[in-house]
Amino acid sequence: MEIQDAENAVREIGTAAIDAVQGLDSATIEGSLPFIAGVLILLIAVKFLSLPFKLVWNGVIGAAALWLVNLIGAAVGFGLKITVAKALIAGIFGVPGLLAVLCWEIFIK
């Protein structure tokens, strides 16, 4: 008896879902608006959630580049302190950022 009740419930849900989908006409603007709005909301959410991960990744890359500079600079007696700000500058701006940090350390400090 319980299995038949479950089957009937599933049939009713399936029928209701099919009726709901058939009510949407994707050929019209009104039928496409919920889909477009959902995609836009999803894109915005993914963009905001991925930003912190991108900053962390850039910081790790920048710190690795500064560590490599310290490793090579140790041969000639040059070393610099790796900070979060320097790592982010080197990671976000790439080679120009790394050169800017090096120039700051050599000429300004």
Secondary structure, 3 states (H helix, E strand, C coil): CHHHHHHHHHHHHHHHHHHHHHHCCCCCHHHHHHHHHHHHHHHHHHHHHHHHHHHHHHHHHHHHHHHHHHHHHCCCCCCCCCCHHHHHHHHHHHHHHHHHHHHHHHHHC
